[in-house]
Amino acid sequence: MPVAIITGASKGLGRALGAALAERGWDLVLDARTAEVLGEAAKELSAYGTRVEALPGDVTDAGHRAGLVAAARGLGGVDLLVNNASALGAEPLVRLEGLALDGLRRALEVNVVAALGLIQEALPLLRASGAGAVIGVSSDAAAEAYETWGGYGASKAALDHMSAVLAKEEPGLRVWAVDPGDMGTDLYAAAVPEDDDPRPSPAGVVPAFLRLLDERPASGRYGAPSLLEGR
């Protein structure tokens, strides 16, 4: 069975994508910081009959990243790495003039540095897969200028560019940066707590990610809405 590592997998998009992959028979290695919530997600996904390894921890910890890849190796390898764990830099979001530099450092550390660290750790197994793929979960804030989204958007823009370079350096892999679009997640609620307008469920964009895995288009940046067209 193919094996996926998904970070930030205890809820939201990570959990929804994990469920879809488990339903397809994928074995999973799941990461999140909150052990109890991650354990609940793992129990739910194990009900599909797949093997699930849940490792609570922080992706900025090199030892934790090594543990995730070791767990995947124990399941047979790494066919898909989804860098979904994200940090905003400030909760709620603030204008750049008030953004604490430590907050910006945290966003860059989680969204870019840790993502690269996990890619580096998993690369030998991804190459050996024969069909290895890396997904970096991006944001429209990486490409558009929105007030208060400067720190987070900068980190996601860096993730996008890093993904593009990785695709050039690793032509045997598929490397996709994916903007999932508007979603109702805890991350968005923390970013803009005063916005109580309902937003689409993360489960609604999962078919976009599955389309990438099914059709394996060229490495590049994709928006979920365009991937969902005609589905």
N, C-alpha and C positions, 0 to 999 in steps of 0.2 A: 504494500500500500504506500502511496506517496505520503510524505511527511511535511508539515508546515510548522514554522515558528511564527507565532503572532504575539506581538507586544501590545500592552494595553488591552488585554483580552477579557477582563472581568465584566465589562459592560459595554454598552454603546456599539459602535461599529465593529470593534474587535470581537466582541462576543457574538454578534450577528453573523459575521463572516465565519467565525469558528463553527457555528452551528450548521451553516450551509456546507462547509467542507466536510464536517463530520457526517452529515447526511449522505455525502457522496463517497464516504469510506476513507477519508483522509485520517491519518494519525496526526495528533496535534501536540505541540509544546506551547503552553500558554504562560504568559507573564502578566503580572500586575503588582502594584505595591500593597494592596490590601488583601491579606491572606484569606480572610473569611469569605469575602465576596468572590475571590478567584476560585476558592474551593467549591462554592455553590455553582459557578459556571462550569467547572470541570465535571462535577457530578451530573449536571444537566446534559453536557455534551457526550459524556461516556454512555449515556442511555442509547445512543445511536449504535452502540456496539464497537466503537472505535477505541483505540488506545489514546489516552489523554494524560500527559504529564503537566502538572501545574506547579510552577516555581514562583512563589512570591518574592519580590525583590525590586530593586531600583536599577533601571537599565544603565544608569551612569556608573554603576559598580562593575568593574572589569571582571571580577570573580563571578558575579551573577550572570553576565553575558556568556562567560565560558561555560557556566553550568547549563544554560539554555541549549547551547550547541552540543554539549556532552549528552544531554537528555535526548536530543534529536538523533545523535549518532547511535544511541542505544536503541532507538526505534527503527534505525535503518539508514539514516542520512538526512539531508535537507533538500527538498525539492522546491520549497517556497519559503521566503522570508518576508514577513510583512512588518515593516517599521511603522507601527500605528501609535505607540505611546507618544504623548505630546504634553508640553508644558506651555502655558500662556505667557509667563513672564510677569504677570500681575493679575490679580483677581479681586475685583473686576478690572477690566482693562483701563488703562489711563493714557493720556496724551504723552507724546515723547518727552516733553519738558518735565514731566513728573515720573517717568519710568525709572525705577531704581536700577542701577547698573547690575546689581546682583541678580535682579529678576531677569534682565536680558541675558546675563550669563547662564542662568538656569535654563531658559528657553533654548539657547544655542547648545547647551550641554546635552539636554534631553533630545531635542529635535534633530540635531545634526551630528554632534560628536559621538553620542552613544549609538546613533544609527550607523555611523561609519564603523565604530568599534565592533558592532554585531556583524556587520557585513564582512569585515576583515576576518573575524572568528569563523564565520560560516563559509567563506569562499571555497576552501578545498572541497567541502561536501557539496556545495552548489555546483561547482565545476564537474564533480564526479557524477552528479545526477543524470547528466545528459539532457535534462530539460529544466535546469534550474532557473528560477525567476525571483526577482526582488521587487517588492512593491513599497514605495515610499508614499505614505498618506499625506497629501499636500492640502492646499486650501486656496480658495480664490484670493485670499489676502496675500498670497505669494505673488500674484500677478496684478492685482488692483490696489490702489491706495485708498484705504479707509481710515478715517480718524480713529485713533486709539488702538489700531491693530498693527502699529508699526513694528514693535519688537517681535511679536508672533509671526507677522507676515515676513519679516526679514529672515527669520529662522527657517521658515518653510521655503522661501525663495532659495536659500542656501541649500536646502535639502534637494530641491528640484535640480539645481545646477550640478550638485554632486552626483545625482542620479544620472544626469546626462553624460557626465564625464565617465562614470562607471560603465555605462553602456558602450562607450567608445573603447574603453580599456578591456572590457570583457565581452567581446562579440558573440561568444558562445552562450551567454545568458540572455534572458529577457529582463530588462530593467524598466519598470514603469513607475512614473510619478502620477498619482491619481488624485484629482480634486473631487471629493465626493459630493460637493455642493452643500446646500443648506440641510442641516439635520438637527433634530431635537436631542441633544446630548447633555450630559453633566458638564462637559467642557464649555459648551456654548452658554449654558445657564450660569456658570461661574464667570464667564467673560462679560456677559451683558445681563445681569440679574434682573434689571428692570423691564426687560423685553419679555412679556408674557404671551406673545403671539405664538400659536401652535406651529410647530415645524415638523417636517416629514420624519418618520421613523428611520433610524439607520438601516433597518432591515430592507427598506425600500430601495436602497442603492446597492445592496449586495449583488443583485444580478449583473450590475456593471462590472464588478470584479470577477465574477464567474465567466463573463464573456471574454475577458482578457485571457483567463486560463484556458478556455475552450478554443479560442481562435488564435491565440498567441500572435497578435500583431507585432509590428516592429517596436523595439524599445522607444520610449518617448513619454511625453506628458499627455494625459488624457483626462477629460472631464466626464464624470459619471452621467450627466444628462445626455451627452452625445452618444455614450455607449449604450444607454437605455433606449435610444430611438430605434424603433422597429422591432423591439423585443416583445 
